[in-house]
Amino acid sequence: MKRLISYFLTAFIIAAPAFAQSISECDWRVSAANLAEPWDENTRTYSNGKVRLAVIDTVEPAAGAFHLLILSPPYSEVGDRQCRIVSKNDTIGFSGIDLSKIEASYDPARGLLFSLPAGKYDPDTGGSIWHPLSITLNQATGEITALFWE
C-alpha cells in the first residue's frame, strides 16, 4: 500500500506544473516587525543551527503577504550568513506558508531539501489553495532553487 501511495504521489508531482519562484537578496520585507507570530512556530533551524527558515508576513497585499526567509551558509568575510527571501514572484508572496508541515532531508549531491505547503490566493473563496513548495539549498555554493507545484 505504501508503494502504491508513493507511486500516485510521484505521478501527481510529475503531472502538476511547477513554477520557479523568486529568490532575492533580503530587503525591507525581512524586517523584524514582519516575522510571523508566534515566532516559535514560524521559524526552524537545520544543519546544527547554520540554516534558519522563518515565515515573513508583510500584511499587504493580503492575497500575497507571506514570504520565506532563508539564512544560510556560505558566510561572508565578516562572518554573517547569506540572507535570501523566497516569494511567489518578484512583487507578491504567497497567501500562506505552513511551516508546521515542513519536511526536510539531505542529499549529498544536492544539499538540504525542504518541502512545505504554500498558499495561492483563491479569488472565488477568498482563501488559499495549498500546493507544495520545494526548496533546495546548497550550503557550499549558496545556490537556492524553489519550485511551487500548482
HELIX and SHEET records of a PDB file:
HELIX    1   1 LYS A    2  ALA A   15  1                                  14    
HELIX    2   2 TRP A   28  VAL A   30  5                                   3    
HELIX    3   3 ALA A   32  ASN A   34  5                                   3    
HELIX    4   4 TRP A   39  GLU A   41  5                                   3    
HELIX    5   5 ALA A   62  GLY A   64  5                                   3    
HELIX    6   6 LEU A   99  LYS A  101  5                                   3    
SHEET    1   A 5 ALA A  18  ALA A  20  0                                        
SHEET    2   A 5 ILE A 144  TRP A 149 -1                                        
SHEET    3   A 5 GLY A 127  LEU A 137 -1                                        
SHEET    4   A 5 GLY A 111  ASP A 122 -1                                        
SHEET    5   A 5 GLY A  96  ILE A  97 -1                                        
SHEET    1   B 5 ALA A  18  ALA A  20  0                                        
SHEET    2   B 5 ILE A 144  TRP A 149 -1                                        
SHEET    3   B 5 GLY A 127  LEU A 137 -1                                        
SHEET    4   B 5 GLY A 111  ASP A 122 -1                                        
SHEET    5   B 5 GLU A 103  ASP A 107 -1                                        
SHEET    1   C 5 SER A  22  GLU A  25  0                                        
SHEET    2   C 5 ARG A  81  SER A  87 -1                                        
SHEET    3   C 5 PHE A  66  TYR A  75 -1                                        
SHEET    4   C 5 VAL A  51  ASP A  57 -1                                        
SHEET    5   C 5 THR A  43  TYR A  46 -1                                        
END                                                                             
